Amino acid sequence: MLAAAFAVAGVAPPAGAYTWFTQEALFSSFFPGEATASTTWTPTAQERSAIRETLGYPVPLPTYTWTQAGPADAPRSFALVDEQLGQHEPITFGIKLRADCVIERIEVMVYREAYGDGVRAETFRKQFEGKTAKDALRVGKDIELVSGATVSSRSLATGARRAAALCEVWRAGLGKAE
């Protein structure tokens, strides 16, 4: 989550990166005029196992930071900033999910490749709306790829499905005694 770290630290992303959203701007766009709260979540071994079962690969990061809009006891939606490797460099994206972990919106925040940023197109990103972790999100079958951005298309599909799976496991764990 390099770009998120850069944004939090107030440092610019590496040269050659195209930045369309800072974390602050993304959350303002996702939750206009709403108060938000962030929670850092470290999945337990059992939660990691559940995520791996859904995705078919281990969860890549030790912790994730969720931002939510709405009251703590009844949030309306969540957002997650994550990264997925593109052709050579990571793509930083933000994803907004409803309280039931259905994908509502995805945005490319930082794109570091020389080409393939067509995944920023609204027509591509809209394909993820209404999808869940139960949807395969296979590029070329469930998701139409962007010509000239095959790897980036796959990367965002992988990241979107991971975010939905993380959300489902995280939400299932909320309310349990700590």
VOBA-1610 file (N, C-alpha, C; in pm, whole numbers, padded with zeros to 5 digits, always signed):
BEGIN
Met+00084-00118+00000Met+00000+00000+00000Met+00089+00125+00000Leu+00182+00126-00090Leu+00277+00236-00096Leu+00211+00371-00113Ala+00120+00383-00209Ala+00058+00513-00233Ala-00021+00560-00113Ala-00089+00467-00047Ala-00163+00504+00073Ala-00066+00555+00179Ala+00048+00487+00189Ala+00149+00531+00285Ala+00203+00669+00246Phe+00226+00689+00116Phe+00272+00820+00070Phe+00168+00927+00102Ala+00040+00895+00078Ala-00067+00992+00103Ala-00076+01024+00251Val-00068+00922+00336Val-00077+00944+00480Val+00042+01025+00528Ala+00161+00994+00471Ala+00282+01065+00513Ala+00293+01203+00450Gly+00208+01233+00353Gly+00213+01363+00287Gly+00327+01373+00186Val+00378+01259+00141Val+00488+01255+00045Val+00431+01217-00091Ala+00487+01271-00197Ala+00440+01241-00332Ala+00477+01099-00371Pro+00392+01032-00452Pro+00426+00900-00504Pro+00549+00907-00594Pro+00609+00794-00628Pro+00728+00793-00712Pro+00706+00863-00846Ala+00815+00914-00903Ala+00808+00979-01035Ala+00755+00879-01137Gly+00679+00927-01233Gly+00622+00840-01335Gly+00484+00789-01298Ala+00443+00812-01177Ala+00310+00767-01134Ala+00207+00873-01172Tyr+00091+00828-01214Tyr-00020+00917-01244Tyr-00115+00908-01125Thr-00135+01020-01058Thr-00220+01020-00939Thr-00349+01094-00972Trp-00461+01023-00954Trp-00592+01084-00979Trp-00666+01113-00850Phe-00637+01039-00748Phe-00701+01061-00618Phe-00598+01047-00508Thr-00601+01140-00413Thr-00534+01118-00286Thr-00636+01042-00201Gln-00593+00990-00091Gln-00686+00919-00004Gln-00796+01013+00045Glu-00759+01134+00083Glu-00857+01232+00130Glu-00960+01266+00021Ala-00913+01288-00101Ala-01004+01320-00211Ala-01095+01201-00244Leu-01039+01081-00237Leu-01119+00962-00265Leu-01233+00949-00165Phe-01202+00962-00038Phe-01305+00946+00065Phe-01407+01059+00057Ser-01364+01179+00019Ser-01459+01289+00000Ser-01554+01257-00116Ser-01501+01192-00218Ser-01583+01152-00333Ser-01677+01036-00298Phe-01626+00940-00222Phe-01707+00826-00181Phe-01816+00864-00081Phe-01782+00953+00011Phe-01872+00988+00122Phe-01890+01139+00131Pro-01948+01203+00028Pro-01957+01350+00028Pro-02036+01404+00148Gly-01972+01491+00223Gly-02037+01556+00336Gly-02063+01467+00456Glu-02018+01342+00452Glu-02044+01250+00563Glu-01922+01239+00654Ala-01949+01219+00780Ala-01842+01190+00875Ala-01797+01046+00853Thr-01668+01024+00863Thr-01614+00889+00848Thr-01527+00853+00967Ala-01507+00726+00984Ala-01417+00675+01088Ala-01338+00560+01027Ser-01214+00547+01067Ser-01129+00441+01014Ser-01094+00341+01123Thr-01082+00216+01082Thr-01048+00107+01172Thr-00942+00021+01106Thr-00835-00006+01178Thr-00733-00096+01126Thr-00767-00237+01173Trp-00766-00330+01079Trp-00805-00468+01106Trp-00690-00561+01073Thr-00655-00644+01167Thr-00555-00749+01146Thr-00630-00882+01148Pro-00648-00945+01033Pro-00722-01072+01031Pro-00652-01179+01115Thr-00732-01253+01189Thr-00681-01365+01268Thr-00643-01479+01172Ala-00579-01581+01225Ala-00543-01697+01144Ala-00669-01761+01085Gln-00773-01768+01163Gln-00900-01825+01116Gln-00961-01739+01005Glu-00956-01608+01022Glu-01008-01517+00919Glu-00924-01527+00792Arg-00793-01535+00807Arg-00705-01549+00690Arg-00736-01678+00613Ser-00764-01783+00688Ser-00799-01910+00627Ser-00930-01899+00549Ala-01028-01831+00605Ala-01157-01812+00537Ala-01139-01730+00409Ile-01056-01628+00416Ile-01031-01545+00297Ile-00959-01627+00191Arg-00861-01705+00233Arg-00787-01788+00139Arg-00880-01889+00071Glu-00973-01944+00146Glu-01067-02040+00089Glu-01153-01974-00019Thr-01194-01851+00004Thr-01275-01779-00094Thr-01194-01742-00217Leu-01075-01687-00195Leu-00995-01634-00305Leu-00907-01736-00376Gly-00863-01837-00303Gly-00770-01933-00361Gly-00625-01893-00346Tyr-00598-01787-00272Tyr-00461-01745-00244Tyr-00461-01675-00108Pro-00345-01668-00042Pro-00341-01605+00090Pro-00356-01454+00081Val-00413-01398+00186Val-00428-01253+00194Val-00287-01192+00199Pro-00259-01091+00113Pro-00122-01042+00099Pro-00069-00952+00210Leu-00155-00879+00277Leu-00108-00783+00377Leu-00144-00829+00518Pro-00066-00788+00617Pro-00098-00827+00755Pro-00216-00749+00813Thr-00236-00624+00767Thr-00346-00542+00818Thr-00411-00465+00703Tyr-00536-00426+00728Tyr-00613-00346+00632Tyr-00684-00237+00710Thr-00697-00121+00649Thr-00766-00010+00713Thr-00898+00014+00640Trp-01006+00001+00715Trp-01140+00024+00662Trp-01187+00161+00704Thr-01249+00233+00614Thr-01311+00361+00646Thr-01460+00342+00626Gln-01536+00387+00723Gln-01681+00368+00714Gln-01754+00500+00728Ala-01870+00505+00664Ala-01960+00619+00676Ala-02086+00572+00748Gly-02138+00657+00830Gly-02258+00621+00906Gly-02219+00588+01049Pro-02319+00568+01133Pro-02291+00540+01274Pro-02215+00408+01292Ala-02134+00401+01396Ala-02051+00282+01421Ala-02135+00155+01431Asp-02254+00166+01489Asp-02337+00047+01508Asp-02423+00013+01386Ala-02428+00102+01288Ala-02507+00075+01167Ala-02446+00149+01047Pro-02323+00113+01010Pro-02259+00183+00898Pro-02335+00158+00767Arg-02332+00259+00680Arg-02400+00248+00550Arg-02308+00194+00442Ser-02179+00225+00454Ser-02085+00180+00352Ser-01943+00186+00405Phe-01855+00118+00331Phe-01714+00108+00369Phe-01627+00139+00250Ala-01503+00176+00278Ala-01404+00195+00172Ala-01273+00132+00215Leu-01202+00084+00115Leu-01072+00024+00137Leu-00978+00072+00028Val-00858+00110+00065Val-00753+00143-00032Val-00659+00023-00033Asp-00628-00025-00153Asp-00544-00143-00166Asp-00460-00129-00292Glu-00371-00224-00313Glu-00288-00227-00433Glu-00287-00366-00491Gln-00271-00372-00622Gln-00255-00499-00692Gln-00150-00476-00800Leu-00060-00570-00815Leu+00046-00557-00914Leu-00013-00554-01054Gly+00031-00455-01132Gly-00005-00449-01274Gly+00100-00524-01353Gln+00131-00477-01474Gln+00234-00543-01556Gln+00369-00545-01484His+00409-00429-01432His+00539-00420-01364His+00530-00347-01231Glu+00431-00264-01216Glu+00419-00177-01099Glu+00282-00195-01033Pro+00273-00162-00905Pro+00143-00173-00837Pro+00045-00066-00884Ile-00082-00103-00887Ile-00191-00011-00915Ile-00260+00012-00781Thr-00269+00137-00739Thr-00338+00169-00615Thr-00481+00205-00650Phe-00575+00142-00580Phe-00716+00166-00608Phe-00792+00180-00477Gly-00906+00245-00487Gly-00998+00255-00373Gly-01128+00191-00414Ile-01188+00124-00319Ile-01314+00056-00349Ile-01415+00088-00239Lys-01535+00117-00282Lys-01645+00145-00189Lys-01740+00027-00193Leu-01776-00021-00075Leu-01868-00135-00064Leu-01985-00095+00024Arg-02101-00148-00009Arg-02218-00127+00077Arg-02196-00202+00208Ala-02282-00180+00304Ala-02271-00246+00435Ala-02280-00398+00422Asp-02344-00447+00314Asp-02353-00592+00292Asp-02238-00645+00205Cys-02134-00564+00188Cys-02011-00600+00116Cys-02029-00618-00034Val-02129-00555-00090Val-02149-00553-00235Val-02073-00432-00288Ile-01999-00453-00396Ile-01919-00345-00453Ile-02011-00236-00508Glu-01982-00115-00466Glu-02059+00000-00511Glu-01982+00083-00614Arg-01849+00093-00593Arg-01769+00178-00681Arg-01622+00142-00666Ile-01546+00155-00773Ile-01401+00135-00770Ile-01337+00250-00846Glu-01227+00300-00793Glu-01154+00410-00857Glu-01005+00378-00857Val-00938+00408-00966Val-00793+00399-00972Val-00739+00527-00910Met-00655+00511-00809Met-00598+00627-00741Met-00462+00664-00799Val-00373+00565-00811Val-00239+00587-00864Val-00209+00477-00964Tyr-00166+00519-01084Tyr-00130+00426-01189Tyr+00014+00453-01229Arg+00097+00351-01225Arg+00241+00370-01242Arg+00298+00318-01374Glu+00217+00252-01456Glu+00265+00195-01582Glu+00265+00302-01693Ala+00341+00277-01798Ala+00348+00370-01911Ala+00221+00363-01996Tyr+00150+00251-01993Tyr+00029+00234-02072Tyr-00067+00143-01996Gly-00191+00140-02041Gly-00290+00052-01980Gly-00384+00121-01883Asp-00373+00254-01871Asp-00457+00323-01775Asp-00602+00337-01822Gly-00636+00269-01931Gly-00775+00267-01978Gly-00869+00203-01877Val-00813+00134-01777Val-00896+00075-01673Val-00964+00183-01588Arg-00922+00306-01605Arg-00987+00417-01535Arg-01122+00452-01597Ala-01148+00404-01717Ala-01272+00438-01788Ala-01394+00393-01708Glu-01493+00479-01707Glu-01615+00450-01631Glu-01682+00322-01679Thr-01681+00298-01810Thr-01746+00178-01861Thr-01680+00052-01807Phe-01550+00054-01789Phe-01482-00062-01730Phe-01515-00074-01581Arg-01501+00035-01509Arg-01521+00033-01363Arg-01665+00000-01324Lys-01762+00040-01404Lys-01903+00014-01373Lys-01937-00135-01373Gln-01855-00215-01442Gln-01880-00359-01446Gln-01872-00425-01308Phe-01805-00359-01215Phe-01787-00416-01081Phe-01904-00386-00988Glu-01984-00288-01024Glu-02096-00249-00938Glu-02192-00367-00919Gly-02229-00391-00794Gly-02322-00498-00762Gly-02258-00635-00747Lys-02127-00643-00766Lys-02057-00770-00755Lys-02017-00797-00609Thr-01997-00925-00580Thr-01957-00968-00445Thr-01839-01064-00457Ala-01792-01111-00343Ala-01683-01208-00342Ala-01726-01341-00404Lys-01854-01365-00411Lys-01905-01489-00471Lys-01898-01485-00624Asp-01886-01367-00681Asp-01872-01353-00826Asp-01725-01379-00862Ala-01703-01457-00966Ala-01567-01494-01004Ala-01486-01374-01053Leu-01551-01278-01118Leu-01485-01160-01174Leu-01369-01197-01266Arg-01393-01292-01353Arg-01291-01335-01450Arg-01294-01241-01569Val-01178-01187-01600Val-01165-01098-01716Val-01178-01182-01842Gly-01261-01134-01933Gly-01288-01206-02056Gly-01413-01291-02046Lys-01464-01311-01924Lys-01587-01388-01903Lys-01689-01302-01828Asp-01656-01265-01704Asp-01747-01185-01621Asp-01723-01035-01639Ile-01599-01002-01669Ile-01556-00862-01684Ile-01491-00847-01820Glu-01540-00751-01899Glu-01477-00724-02029Glu-01348-00648-02006Leu-01242-00695-02070Leu-01113-00630-02050Leu-01102-00505-02136Val-01010-00420-02097Val-00980-00300-02173Val-00868-00334-02270Ser-00890-00313-02398Ser-00788-00339-02499Ser-00662-00259-02466Gly-00548-00326-02467Gly-00423-00259-02433Gly-00398-00253-02284Ala-00488-00309-02205Ala-00474-00308-02059Ala-00520-00441-02000Thr-00480-00550-02066Thr-00523-00682-02021Thr-00477-00711-01879Val-00351-00688-01851Val-00298-00716-01717Val-00362-00623-01614Ser-00376-00497-01646Ser-00438-00402-01554Ser-00584-00439-01530Ser-00654-00485-01633Ser-00793-00528-01617Ser-00800-00645-01519Arg-00712-00742-01536Arg-00708-00857-01445Arg-00671-00813-01303Ser-00578-00721-01294Ser-00533-00675-01163Ser-00646-00610-01085Leu-00722-00525-01150Leu-00833-00460-01080Leu-00944-00559-01046Ala-00967-00657-01133Ala-01067-00760-01103Ala-01024-00840-00981Thr-00896-00875-00974Thr-00843-00948-00859Thr-00857-00864-00732Gly-00819-00738-00741Gly-00827-00649-00624Gly-00970-00625-00578Ala-01062-00612-00672Ala-01203-00588-00636Ala-01261-00709-00564Arg-01234-00827-00616Arg-01286-00948-00552Arg-01224-00967-00414Arg-01094-00937-00403Arg-01027-00947-00272Arg-01092-00851-00172Ala-01119-00729-00214Ala-01181-00632-00123Ala-01317-00681-00075Ala-01395-00739-00165Ala-01527-00791-00125Ala-01512-00908-00028Ala-01414-00995-00052Ala-01391-01109+00038Ala-01342-01061+00174Leu-01252-00965+00174Leu-01203-00909+00301Leu-01319-00848+00378Cys-01404-00774+00308Cys-01519-00710+00372Cys-01610-00813+00438Glu-01640-00920+00365Glu-01730-01022+00420Glu-01674-01083+00549Val-01546-01115+00549Val-01487-01177+00668Val-01476-01075+00781Trp-01436-00952+00746Trp-01426-00847+00848Trp-01562-00820+00911Arg-01664-00805+00828Arg-01799-00777+00879Arg-01851-00893+00966Ala-01820-01016+00929Ala-01863-01132+01006Ala-01801-01132+01145Gly-01681-01074+01156Gly-01611-01071+01284Gly-01652-00954+01374Leu-01717-00854+01317Leu-01761-00740+01396Leu-01870-00784+01493Gly-01867-00731+01610Gly-01970-00766+01707Gly-01930-00882+01794Lys-01825-00954+01757Lys-01776-01062+01843Lys-01698-01000+01957Ala-01699-01065+02068Ala-01624-01016+02183Ala-01476-01012+02149Glu-01410-00906+02190Glu-01267-00894+02164Glu-01187-00955+02275
//
